[in-house]
Amino acid sequence: MKAGNQKKHTVSTKGVRLLFFIIFVSVGTILAGIITFIYQLETEGYFERLKEHESFAVKVSSQLTDKIFEDVTADLKYLSQQQAVLDFFKHNQKQDLEIIAQDFFTFSKVKNKYDQVRLLNAQGMEIVRVNYDRGHPAIVSRDQLQNKAKRYYFADTFAMGKGEVFVSPFDLNIENGVVEKPLKPMIRFGMVVFDPEGNKRGVVLLNYLGDRLLKLLEQAGKAMFGQPLLLNRKGYWIMGPQKSDDWGFMLAGRENKTIYNRFPVSAATILSQHSGQLYNKEGMFSFANIYPLKVGQQSSCGAAAAFERSTEGLTAEQYHWILISYMSPDNVKAYSFGLLTNLAILGSALFLLTALASWLIAGAIVRKRLYRAELYKMAHFDELTKLPNRALFYDRLNQTYETCKRYDRSFALLNIDLDDFKNVNDSLGHGAGDMLLKEVSGRMLGIVRKSDTVARMGGDEFMIILAELPGPQAVEAVAQKLLDSLTKPVVLDGQQAQVGACIGSAIYPDDSTDLAQLIKMADMAMYACKAEGKNMAKTYSSLSR
């Protein structure tokens, strides 16, 4: 193999030298024409590659935003359907309120992305509120709770129907009637709590820390050649070219900080099209509208002042941001100018010029592939455990479902929730908890087949797809192997720790042919284990025995 590579290298070198010799001995006019042609061709190719890359990066960033909204919506539905919440509105007992407060506290601590987790009554009064307080969650005392009846997001949420979600505009947090300093970007998610008779009893609100989204976009923007920018639907900067451009629709003195003032030539085109690319004297813009709302979600225009009401509702099709990858004219021209300079200097040495151009092309292709791979990894795999994340899990689940449905095969879903993981975090620290999650992930991968999928859904929750299932007994066997493996002690930084797991499973098509129902069945089986104790596994079919 080594000799073969040397031979290929020799042949390639001879070919370049021959080409160099032919061009070098050609007349000056022909040489000048070839140099000009190469320059034009390479410049055009650079712009095409640049446009393609930036367009792809914008698309992937949009997908990351979709995932964030999906996760927050799932959290909101989970909190609004907690039994303690329903019991409180039914019986109005203090102990239920204490349970809710503790549950919200734990939720805030684990999720690490909500500035406030709140439960309000039908009059807009906060009943429970947990403040994140920059990583130090605290339950707000009763005398510090506020009435939010006059805030637009409460009124707009309370107008929602059963199962619907209100999503506020992306704006700044307001406390006690004024914009909080330092600035705290916020998106509020709200859902109405209904009693069994269908009456509206209250609202669950999640204040999602918007800086998490902005940092994620900035991180994804590292794969772009341009600067990542974010606009709201009216052209105000959420993440502008400069920090002083941001939040003009809420901060006094920044009312004119819009794309219209910053880029007057390009503004109308960017705001009027769903996606596209634009190159003019203001620079290069690769842009796309982000529509994060899904079916059953609504928003409104919001209100800049503390106690103003929103004046119009927004559907999922109307609620959007514009994500832009921006390159200034100087940055765009830098490559062309550098190439022209090199060609002028090395015009008599065509071999060296060709080598340089080849290096540039190869480098651009390799960088593009690396960026694609990194962006795909960010969008589909859990950063800590390297397991498939929620988005990739559902994609593989749908593929498995369609395959088994078509060929009359079966598969199983396993819902795994670790026992005593919080104790490890509390006693040994989050670093040890992260090490434990990595170890647990490796053990699960060692139990299942390569054709199966192990995914981290968040926190200490995992899901496994057992494809091409030979029979129901195989599920129980795998579950037992998982329990045996997961309960073995783990040494973390010289200290021994031990966890268990509750495993619930459901089988297609034995338990259900509906995919959504199958997921719920596995979840029910897992919670049945939790109800009976720790470190056990149950199939859904066993619940009715």
N, C-alpha and C positions, 0 to 999 in steps of 0.2 A: 504493500500500500504506500509505503514511504517513497519507494522508487517511482511509483506511478505518479505521485504528487510532484516529484521533482521533474519528471518528464513533461507533465502538463505545464509546469512553471516555465520550463525551458522553451516549449513551443510558443507559449504566450509571449515570452520576452522576445523571441525571434520575430514574431508577427508584428509587434509594436515597433521594433527596430526597422523592419522592412517598410512599414507605413511611414515612419519618420523619415527614412531615406528618400522615399518617393516624393513626399511633400517638400522635403528640404531642398531637393534639387530642382523643384519646379520653379517656374518664373515667379517673380515677386507678386505680380497681380493675382495669379491663381492662389498663391499662398495667403494673400490678404483676403481674398474672397472666402476661402475655406475657414479662416479664423473668424471672419464676420458671421458666417453661417453657424459655426459651432457656438459662438457667443449667443446668437439669437435663439438657437435651438435649446441650449442649456437654460437660458433665462426663462423661456416659455415653459420648459419642463419643470423648472423650480416652482413657478407660480402655480402650475397645475397640481404638483405634489403638495404644495403648501395649502391650497384650497381644499384638496381632498382630506388632508390630515386635520385641518382645523374644523372642517364640517363634521368629521367623525368624532373629534373630541367634544364638540358641542352636543352632539347626539348622545354620547355616553354620559355626559354631565346631566343631561335631561333625564336619563334613565335613573341616575342616582337620586335625583329629586323625587321621582315617582316612588322609589323604594322607601324613602323617608316618610312620605305621606301615608303609604300603606302601613308602615309599622306604627305610626302614631294613631291612625284610625283603629287599628287592632287593639292598641292599648286603651283607647277611649271606650270602645265597646266592652272590653273586659271589665273596666271599672264601673261602668254604668249598670252592668248586670250582676254585680256582686250581691250576694244574698243579704249581707249586712245593710247595704244601702236600701234594698227593698223592704227589709224588716223595719228599718228606722222610719221610713215614710208610712209604714202601716201601723206601728205601735208607738212611735215617738219615745223610745226608751233610751236613757242615757248610756247604758252599756253598749247598745248598738253604735252609738256615736263614737264611743271610745274605740270600738273595734275598727270602724271606718278610718278613724284618725291614724291608728297604728298601721293599718293596711296601706293607707296613702303614704305614710312616712317610709315604710319599707319599699314601696313602689318607687318613690322619688329617689331613694338612695341607690337602688339597683339600676334604674334606668339612666340616671345621670344626664338627663337632657331636658328636663322640664323645670322651668323657673318656679312655677306654682302648679299644684294639683289641688283642685277645689271641688267642693260640693255646695251648691246653692239651693235655697228653697224656691218656691214658686214666686215669691215676692222679691227675689234678687238678693236676698241676704245670704252671706257666706255662713255655712254651717260648719264646714271643716275646710281648713286651708293648710297646706304644707308648703313652706318656702324652701327652695333649694339652697339659697344663701351661699352660692359659690362653692358647692361641694360639702356643705354642712347643713343637711336638711333639718328642719325644725317645725314642729306643730305649732301653729299660731294660737296664742291664748284667745279665749272667748272675747275679752274686752277689746282685742285688736282686730277682730273681724269687721269687714266693711260691707256696706250695701252697694251692690253693683247694678241696681235696677235701672239707673240712668245711663249706664254704659251700653253702647250700641251692640256689643257682642253678646250681652245677656239677652237683650230684647230679640235680636236676630236668631239666637239659638233657641229661645223659648218658642219661637214661631215654627220651628221644625216639626215634622211629623215623626211617627214612630220609626226608629231605625235610621233616620236621616242624620247627617253630620253637618254642622256649621263650621266653616273654616274662615277665619278672619283674614283681612288683607295683611300683608307682610308690613308691619309698621313698628313703632317704638313703644315700649312699655310706659304706661302712665300710672303713677302712684299719687294718691291724694290730690288729683286734679292737675298735676304737672308732669312733664316728660321726665322720666327718671334719669339721673346722672350718676356715673357715666352711662352713656347711651346703651340701652339694652334692646336689641332687635327681637321682635316677638311675632309668633303666629299662634293664634288661639284656636283650639279645637273644642267644640262643644256638642253635647248630645243631651236630649231631654230624657229624664227618668219618668217612666209611666208606671202607675200601679196596675194591678190585675184587672181593674175595671176600665182601663184605658184613659185614666185621668192623668194630666201632667202634674207631677209632684215636685220636680226640681230639675236641676241641670248639673252635669259633670263638665268641668272645664279643665283643659290642659293647656298651660302656657309653654309652648315649645320654644326653647332658646334658639333664636334665629341665627346666632353666631355659629352654631353647630353646622347649619346648612351653608353659611357663607364660607366657613373654613373648609368644608368639604369641596365646595366649588373652587376655592383657591387651590386646594391640593390637586384636584383634577386639572386645574389650569396649568399646573407644572408640566403637563404633557402637551400643552399648546405652545406654539411659537408666540402667540399673541397674549395680551392681557385679558383675563376674564372680567367681564362687566355684566351687571344685572340691572334691568329696568323694570319698573312696574308698568301696567298697561297704559298709563297716562304719560309715560315718558320721563318720570322722575327716577333718579338714580337710587337704587338700593345698595349697589356696590359700584361706585363710579371710578373714573380715571384717577381722581384724587379723593382723599377722605373728606375734604371740605365740600365735595359735590353731593354727598349722601344725604338722604332723608329730607330733601327740600320741601316735600309736601307736609312736613310736621314741624320743622325748625324755623323759627323767625330769622329773617335775613338770608334764607336760602331759597326763597320762592322761585327764583329764576334759574335754579340749578337743574336744568333739564337737558335732555339730548338735543332739544331744539337750539339751545344756546351754545352747547359744546360742539355739536356737529350739525350745523344748519343745513348743509347740502345733503347729508345722508339721512337725516332724522325721519322725514316723511316716508321714504322707502322702507326703512327698517321697521317702523311702526305699522305699516299698512300690509306687510307680507308675513306669512306664517314662518317662512324660513328663506334663506338665500345667502348670497355673497355679493359684496359690493367693494369695488376698488376705485377710488377717485383721489382727488387732491388731499382729502382729509385722512386717507389711509385705507387699510384693508379691513373689512368687517365680514366676519362669518357669524351668522345669527340664526336663531330659531326660537319660536315661541314654546314655552313650557306650560303645559296644561296639567297641573298636578291633581286636580279634582276628578273623582270618579263618579259613577252613577250613585245617586243617593247623597251626594255632597253638594252643598251650596255655600255661597259667600255673599258679601255685600260690598258696597263701596267704602264702608267704614266711616270714620270721622276723625278729623285731625285734632279737634278740641275734645277735652275730657268728657263732657256730658252732652255732646251732640249725638243725635240719632243718624243712622245711615239713611240715605235718601233713595237708594235703589238696591235691589237684590241682584246677585250675579250667579248665573248658572255655571256649570262645569265648562261650558264652551266659552263663556265670557271671562272667567277668572284665569288670568295667565300672566306670566312674566316673559321678558325677552332676555335670553342669554346671548352674550356677544363675546367673540374672541376678536380683540382689536390689535392691529399692528399699525404703528405710526408710519407716516410716509418715509421717515428716515430709516426706520427698521426694515421696511419693505425694500427700499432702494440699496440698503447696505450690501446685500448679497450681489446685486447686479453691478454695483460700483466695484466691489472687490474682484469679481470675475473679469470685468473689463480691464482693470489694472493689471491683473495677472497675465491676461492674454497679450496686452501691449508689451509687457516686460519680456514675456517668454515666447513672443511670436516667432522667433527664429528657431526655437527648440520645440518642434511639434510633439516629439515623443514625451517630453516632460509635461507639456500642456495636456496631452491626451491622458497621461497618468493622473494628473491632478483632477481632470474632469471625471475620470472613472472613479477616483477615490471619493469625489463629492457625491456622485450618483449612488455608489455602494453605501456610503455613510448615510445618505438620506433614506435609502430603502431599509437599512438595518435599524435606524432610529425609528422609522415609521412602524416597523414590525414590533420593536420593543415597546413603543408607546401603546400599540394595539393590545399587546399581551398584558401590559401593566393595567391598562384601563379595564380590560375584561376581568382581570383578577380582582380589581377593586370592586367591580360591580357584582361579582358572582361568588366570591369566596370570603369567608370570615377571616379577618386580619390576624386574630390571635391563634386559632386552632388550625387554620388553613383548610378547614372543611367547607363544603358548599354552604352558602348562606340561604336565607329564606327564599330569595328570588330564584336561585338556581335549583333549589329543592322542588319548588312548585313546577318549574319547567320539566325537570326529570320525572316528576310524579305524573304530569299530564302525558308525557311520552310513554311511560310504563302503562298507564291506564289505557291509552289508545291501542297499544300493541296487544295487551292482554284481551281487550275487548274484541279486537279483530280476529285473533287466533284462538279465542276461547281458552285462555290461560288464566292463572290466578297469581296474585301477589299479596303481600301483607304490608301493613303500616305499623310501625312501632313508635309509640310516643314515650320518650324517656325523660324523667325529671329526677335530678339527683337529690338524694336525702343528705341533710347535714352539711351542704355546701356553704351555707351562710355561716355556720359555726367555724368552718375553716377560715373563711374570709375574716371573721371577727377576731379569731384567736391568733392567726398567723399572718394576717394582712392580705391585701389584694394581690400583691406580688405572688404570694404562695397560692392564692386562689387561681391566678392565671396559670401557674405551673400545673396545678391540679387539673384544670380544664384541658390542657395540652395532653397530660398523661391519660386522662379518661378518653379523649378522642383517639389516641393511639391504640388504646386497648379495644375500643369498639371496632376500629378498622381491622384489628387483628382477628376479630371473631367472625366478621361477615366476609362474604365473597367480594371479589373485585367488581363483579357485575351489580352489586348492591350499592346503595347510596346512604352514607351517613352525613347528616346535615346538622349544623348548629342553628337553632331557631332564635336564639337570644338567651342571655343569662346562663342558667344551668339546664336549659331545655334542649333536647335533641330529638330528631326524627330519623327513622331508618326505613328505607324502602327495600323489602326483600323481594326481588324479582324472580320470575320463573319458579314459583313456589311448588315443591313436589307434593305437599299435603299439609293439613292443619298441624300435625304433630311437629313438623319442622319449625313452625313458629315458636311453639313452646320450648323446643330444644334450644333454639337460638337465644330466646329470652333467658333461659336458665344459664346458658354459657355467659351471657352478658352480666347477669347478676353475680355469678361466681367470680368473674374477672374484676368487675367494678368494686366489689367489696374487699378486695385484697388491699392491704395497707400501702400507703405511698409515703416515701421519704421526701420531705420538702425542706430544703435548707437545713438538713440535719435533724429535723423533727418529723415524727411519724404522724400521719393523718389518715383518716379512714372515712369514706362515704359509702352510701348505699344508693339504691335507685328504685323508683317505682316505674314499672313498664306496662303500658296498656297497648293492646294490639287489636287490629281488625283486619279481616281477610276479604279480598275481592275474588269472586262474587258471592262467597258464602254468606257474609254479613250484610252486604249491600252492593248494588251495582251503581250507586250514585256516589261520585267522588267526594263531594262536600260532606255527605252523610257519613262516608267511611272515615273521614278525618275526625268528625265529631265522635264517632264510635270509639276510635282509638283514644281520644281525649277522655271520654267517659270511663273507659276501662282503666286508664292511668289514675284518674281521680278516685275511682273505686279502691285502688290500691292505697292511695293516700289516706282514704277514710278508715281503712282497716289497720294501717300501721305503716311500717317502712320495709324497704328491701323485699319487694315481692312483684310478681308479674301476673297479669290477668288478660285473658282474651275477652273480647266483647261477648262472644257467645256464652262464656261462663257466667256472665252477670245474671242471666235469666234462669240459671240452674237452681 
